[in-house]
Each structure stands twice: as C-alpha cells, then as structure tokens.
Amino acid sequence: MRILLLERLQRCFSERNHRTGLFARLRRNVAGNTLAMMAIALVPLLFIAGSAIDTARLYMVKNRLQQACDAGALAGRRFMLSTSDPTLDETARNRALNFFDNNFRTGLFGTKGRPVFTPAKTSDNQVSGTATAVVPMTLTSMMGFGDQTLTVTCEARYDVADTDIMFVLDTTGSMACPASSGTNSCGAAVVLGPNGYYTQEQPNSKLSALRQAVMNFYTTLAASVDPSTHLRYGFVPYSSTVNAGKAVVGVSPSYIVDQWSYNSRVLKGDANYGSSTAGPSYANVSKAKCDTYASRSPATGYTTAGAAMVTTPTWTPNNNNSNVGTCATKNQQVRPYWTYTKRKLDTSQYKLGVPVPDPSKVTGAMSKWAGCLEERLTRPLSTFDPANLPYDLNPDLVPNAGDDDTRWRPMWPDVVYYRGSYTSIDADLNNSDALGDTTSTAQRGTYTAMNAPQNISAGWTVCGKPVQRLKVMTQADVTNYVTAPDFVPQGGTYHDVGMIWGTRLLSPNGIFAGDTAAWPGRNPPQRYIVFMTDGDMQPYTCLYGMYGIENYDQRVTNSGYKSGCQDTTQLNNHYARFAAACTAAKNRNILIFVVAFGQTLTNQLTSCASPGQAFYAADNASLNAAFQTIAKRVAMLRISR
C-alpha cells in the first residue's frame, strides 16, 4: 500500500515536470505569433480608421454646409424687398436658393440625396436659414452606424454704423425731360413758380425718377438699421447756384458781409424825357422874380413812375425899362440818368431776409433776399494745391468777421445789371423809358436787371430750393423735401458749386461741424456724398451765379470780357474747381458716390467718385437701381449667426 502510494506520487511529479517544460518551451518559442496578433488587432484598427475617415467627412460636409447656408442667407438679404409681409419675397427666396445650390451641389462629398435649404424672413426684417444634408457612413457602417443627418443655421443682416448722408442733386432745367428723350432739351415750357421761373416737367421726367429713387434709398437703408443706429440726411440741390444762405445765417449772420460791391448802377443826374412844353409867361417882372419860377417837382428824386418835372424860366428885359421884363417858363419832364458800374451797397438787413428798398430803383420797389450766395475770395486757377486751397474751396475755413474775403456775400439779382462792357458806362437811352431803363425784352439786354423776367426765365440767374442741413429725418421729412413745390428743375449745370457746398455741409470741421459731430459716447459717423447729375458742366461768362458775372468780376478765369458768353478757359477752370472740391471731400474721409443719369459718365465724374463708386443710369429704372446699390453699400451686409 505504501509502495503504491509512493509510485503514484512519483508519476504526478513526473507529469507536472513534463507539463512545465512544455509551457516554458512554448513561452520561449515566438515563431508564428505575429500573424495571430495581427488577426486579433485587425478589428479595432478597422474601427479606428473608419471612424477617422467618416469623422473627417462629417466635418468637411458641415463646414461646407455652413458656408452654403451663409451664402444663401446673404443673397436673400441683399435682394430682399422691404415690405410689411412677414414672409420672404419670391425674388429673395430664389436668390437665396440659387446661391445655396451653387455652393453645395447634390452629391458633394458623397452626401445622400439633395440637400435641403429653407430661407425665411425674420421678425426684424433680416434673413435666416436652415440647411440639412445626409451623410452616409462607410467603414463605420459595419459597426452598426447608420446615415448621419447634419443641420446648420445661419442669419444675414444689414448693419449700419452711425452715418451721415448728403445728397448733392442736379436740379437743372434738363431734369424736366424724360430720360428717353436722349437730349437735355425737350421743349418744356417755362412757368412761374414759388421761387421764380422753372421748366415745367414732362411726363416720366428725370426729376420724378430722382424723387422716387431718393425715397426708395431712404426705405432701403431704414430697413437695415437697428435701434442703436443714428442716421442723418442732408440735401444740396444745385444748378449755377446753391441756396445755402439761410443755413449760414442759422449758424451766424456775421459769416455774411454787411456790405458788398455789385455790378449795379448809380444815379448820375437828370436826363430829358420827351419834348419840353411852354409854361406860364409873366410880364413886367424883375429877373430876380423870374428866377423864383424855377422849380423841380419833386424837389429831389422822382415820382413812383420814375419821372420829375423841371420848370426853367427865361427872362427878357423890356426895351424901355431894363429893370423889368418878360419871364417865360418851360416845363421839361426828366428821367433818371444812370451810370452802370460797380457799387457798394448795404447788405446788413438784406442778408437777414428783411424786405429793404431796392437802391437801384427810383420807384420805391422793395427787395427781399431769396437765400443764394456769392462765394468768398477765390483764385482764377486751373490747378489747386489741396494743402493750400483758396477760401471758397476750403470747406473748413471759418469766416473772420473782420475780413470780408473770408465771408460770403448775398446774391442780389434785383440790383445787378448787364451793361455790355467790362468798364463802367453811362446810359443814353434816347428817352425810351421814364425810369431810364431799357425797353428791350431780349435776354441779357443791355441795362436790364438780372431779376427781369426774360433773364430769370432763361436761367441767367437762379436761386432754387434751400439746402437741408444734416439732421435726423423721418421718411415723411425726406418725402416732403423732394416733393415740395419748390423742388423744381431750373437753371444750368455747375458741378463745382454743388460739390463745394456738399462737402462744406458734411465736413467734420468748419462752420457746420456741429451737424456732423459724433453722437455722445459713439464713434464718428461714416460720411457719404451721393452726387447725381444728368449733364455735363455748362458755365457762361454772362450768367450771374456764385462767382458773380464772370465777364465783369473775372473771379474764375481772369481772361477778359467774352461777348459770346462761353469760354474754354472758364470751363476748364470750373472742372479744376470741381476736382479740387472732390479731393477736399475725400481728404476728409467722405466717400463719394457719383451717378450719371442719362448722360455720359465722363472722366471728371469718374475721377470725382471714390474708387468703384461711379454709376451710369440710362433710364428711370436704372437710376433707382443705382440708388438701391448705393444704399446697400452704405449698409454693411454681414453674417450675424
């Protein structure tokens, strides 16, 4: 029994030692193990690789989907019509879908089916969007992962910083014509209105298109603002003049001179009017007594009809007594005899809009200022140094009360006369008129006043609608301004005078600096000029405008008297002034948009505009489109979400 037990124990130990040796040998022998390990690791490696590939695809698809959503929302907002309709208009919706489709095509990155994009109008008149795409899984599908649906959202809005916009608008006579006329003359009648003669508008006139374009501009920009945005508008209607006098007086009446020399006339004395008639005769009177019959009625001046009666006695002594004799009288009607020349006149009350006696008349006529100005001192040059501009081209110069060269002068067409000569001249009208005036009804007739109907109706002097200084304006304010009875077409085209005043009213410095100052606690506003014209410049040497009568005053050309009223030097120098005014605006960080309406976009207009901001509008619809484009460029289109 004991022997059997010992044998069994020996066999057990022997078997254990045998097994230990096998395991040890297997442990030490690694031949063939690599293939087994690779087989074991293949499954997790495939899962990791598949996850990386599919995750990268999901990332790329979502990124591109977001870009396409943003593009669609931006396009929808850009073309959205501003209406009270809570849904997005069809044009904007189609534009949004087109831009989305162009940026995310069906099947892009292996996506499944057609991606879905839904644009919508938000409650605050912006455009939002939701885009969805289905991405099928590849390697990870073997692990049980199905198709993945990706969804992104987006929103586009127009944002407007605090902004000042000055409309500088050509309101000359040609704006009465329709753009389809292809000419600046459409045979329209000249009629008398609230601020002088103007050209009667034709159906579908360019001025009617301008009114609508301005109102639509306001509507478009108003739809882009948020409650914290400040917008101010101003207007400069221009022709050969700008009616800015009352705006200047509103800042300080001292900025306008109290006296100024005008091309006017002064009384030289009496001239006979008609033939003399015999008066009473007195017999047996002394010479001394006869002399007392000399008289003038009125004693000084003239009647309101412009005449006076002069009685002249002639004494003849008697033959038998030389101490007495016969006194014969003769009556002669006389009229004023004028010297046409420059004359210094008091403007201290006239500039305030107070009716004053017309110092160039003898009829007791009263005169009241319409508000247009003659410019301050300038230099007759063809080029200008932006760092050394003359007073009229320097928008920041504040007038010095003691220096009339720096101050403006009120235009006074009532006292300004043509005289047909650069020098002074005495009138000899051969008794043609009791007032000593010409009886000619010709335009620019010699010795006619600038306020004569034939001169005003022909546009030889114009004073249009007063400018509007920068201010916050409601839609009703803007509508009322451009539809008012005095917003009418009249006069000729001087681009420089419009740009000079547009820049002056918008400059962050100068006399109107307070109008365009930053709002409290805000950054300085963005500043824009929207300059629109339907014609090229047409200055005339015989027109009375912001630089007086060039033939007499020689402020722009200094090239002598021109009988034909037009001069190449004058035109070129006005172009130079226009360019200098445009440069002055740009140097003050004012962005200039220029719109040529129904006329060539000239080099002068293109050069005036800020880069890329010149537009040509062939008809009324394209004028409105140009104004809409400008409004959207003023607004800043951006992705907000």
VENCORZI-V103250 format. One record per run of one state. SS is the DSSP state (hx for helix, st for strand, lp for the rest). FROM is the first residue (numbers start at 1). LEN is the number of residues. If there is no record, write none. Layout:
ss: [SS & SS]
from: [FROM & FROM]
len: [LEN & LEN]
//
This chain:
ss: [lp & hx & lp & hx & lp & hx & lp & hx & st & lp & st & lp & hx & lp & st & lp & st & lp & hx & lp & st & hx & lp & st & lp & st & lp & st & hx & lp & st & lp & st & lp & hx & lp & hx & st & lp & st & lp & st & lp & hx & lp & st & lp & st & lp & st & lp & hx & lp & st & lp & st & lp & st & lp & hx & lp & hx & lp & st & lp & hx & lp & st & lp & st & lp & st & lp & hx & lp & st & lp & st & lp & hx & lp & st & lp & hx & lp & hx & lp & st & lp & st & lp & st & hx & lp & hx & lp & st & lp & hx & lp & st & lp & hx & lp & st & lp]
from: [1 & 2 & 29 & 33 & 80 & 90 & 104 & 108 & 111 & 122 & 127 & 136 & 139 & 144 & 148 & 160 & 163 & 171 & 173 & 177 & 178 & 179 & 182 & 190 & 194 & 196 & 200 & 205 & 206 & 223 & 231 & 239 & 243 & 244 & 245 & 252 & 253 & 256 & 257 & 259 & 273 & 277 & 286 & 287 & 292 & 295 & 298 & 307 & 318 & 325 & 347 & 350 & 353 & 356 & 358 & 366 & 368 & 373 & 375 & 391 & 394 & 404 & 407 & 408 & 411 & 413 & 416 & 417 & 418 & 425 & 427 & 449 & 450 & 453 & 458 & 466 & 467 & 468 & 472 & 475 & 484 & 489 & 490 & 495 & 507 & 513 & 517 & 526 & 534 & 544 & 546 & 548 & 550 & 554 & 568 & 587 & 590 & 598 & 603 & 609 & 614 & 618 & 620 & 635 & 636 & 640]
len: [1 & 27 & 4 & 47 & 10 & 14 & 4 & 3 & 11 & 5 & 9 & 3 & 5 & 4 & 12 & 3 & 8 & 2 & 4 & 1 & 1 & 3 & 8 & 4 & 2 & 4 & 5 & 1 & 17 & 8 & 8 & 4 & 1 & 1 & 7 & 1 & 3 & 1 & 2 & 14 & 4 & 9 & 1 & 5 & 3 & 3 & 9 & 11 & 7 & 22 & 3 & 3 & 3 & 2 & 8 & 2 & 5 & 2 & 16 & 3 & 10 & 3 & 1 & 3 & 2 & 3 & 1 & 1 & 7 & 2 & 22 & 1 & 3 & 5 & 8 & 1 & 1 & 4 & 3 & 9 & 5 & 1 & 5 & 12 & 6 & 4 & 9 & 8 & 10 & 2 & 2 & 2 & 4 & 14 & 19 & 3 & 8 & 5 & 6 & 5 & 4 & 2 & 15 & 1 & 4 & 2]
//
